[in-house]
């Protein structure tokens, strides 16, 4: 619901002329005229710069046209105004990956590997992706709970903990640990870190994404492990 709520906030008082140009742009897309569509979306933005939909449509068009450099530049600009919109973060990561590599997006979001373990993940492994900051008291039970459910490997991001969380996690053989000092908000409240790790390691796997105070519960969880559930 968070994504929808963010978009609705930016749409609360959209100028009707901007909505009209946005609708015209969608019409041009349906007619196969992307350049005309871009002009209409830009007119909508010029009229009402808080209207998020034409920005996203421009981003989608640049994506389809493989205009990666243009898309990357726009995403940097747009995030100054719309940092909570996850679609913009996703487009930026895709543009970085297309222009350079996924490593460039890791660098932008200050996501750095902290452990020295083998990162090879078995084809059948179930993964759990988590961010944490000063969560040391919760970590032992959290890890044991998800291990008991059948999680094989944990992909964890420590966001500048000072309570020994990182040191504890480095001792856990089934934890792959990353570190970032980037403000949580600038990583789209952790979602962009998840996006990066799951693009690199999670494709083809069942993945759980949770916070350290969240516990997945389902009917029969005590007897039916995640592999059986999946």
Helices and strands as residue ranges (DSSP letters): H 2-10, H 16-30, H 34-47, H 52-64, H 68-79, H 86-99, H 102-108, E 112-113, E 127-132, H 136-149, E 153-158, H 165-170, E 175-179, G 184-187, H 191-197, I 198-202, E 207-211, H 226-229
